[in-house]
């Protein structure tokens, strides 16, 4: 167990009210680890239902375990400092990884609203076992407990589709050419140390749906490949920052 003493930082009001409060976490500490002013320069340390439940099951005090989240590593429009990856790789080597989010970005004019439910339901029909497993919150479409008989989709904790343009536009000006910017985000269940885990299978599982949704025949994995190398090979850390 690691004790970290630091001053709490409030990243911004939007993030605090929409991302932290709505999650109903018991306690969240934000710690700055990089020199940029975006989420990738912070880690979140959470005491929540999952961490408390784990502590109880192992007969520990409620605050013995915490969930540590490295956020903002999938932002192609922002710089990510090497400091973030240097700290992340130390966590990965020592602790169990619960889950990882993998994202696909592209352009699609289908609005992510309740009015477009049937269109989204058709696109992701192979993953929707029951209508009660789907939900809309504002401009985000959730598929909880996705199920696909043709693949091992139980590797996914959830699939989320949301309007990235609207989300980004709330906090800064975004070029109108990106007004159809959407994101597919899958949360991959890992629940053990990352060393040796094969992410390719998870990517290959959701890739055909992402291609169909974004109407493209190919994807560029250059950025993802670089991120994986940063976690596996410290020689890659010679690069001072990352940005597409």
Secondary structure as UniProt FT lines:
FT   HELIX           13..15
FT   HELIX           16..20
FT   HELIX           21..23
FT   STRAND          27..32
FT   HELIX           39..41
FT   STRAND          42..47
FT   HELIX           49..57
FT   TURN            58..59
FT   TURN            62..63
FT   STRAND          67..70
FT   TURN            73..74
FT   TURN            76..77
FT   STRAND          80..81
FT   HELIX           82..94
FT   STRAND          97..107
FT   HELIX           114..116
FT   HELIX           117..123
FT   HELIX           125..127
FT   HELIX           131..133
FT   STRAND          134..137
FT   TURN            138..139
FT   STRAND          140..144
FT   TURN            149..152
FT   HELIX           153..155
FT   STRAND          156..163
FT   HELIX           164..169
FT   TURN            170..171
FT   HELIX           176..178
FT   TURN            179..180
FT   STRAND          181..192
FT   TURN            195..196
FT   HELIX           200..214
FT   HELIX           222..232
FT   HELIX           234..238
FT   STRAND          241..242
//
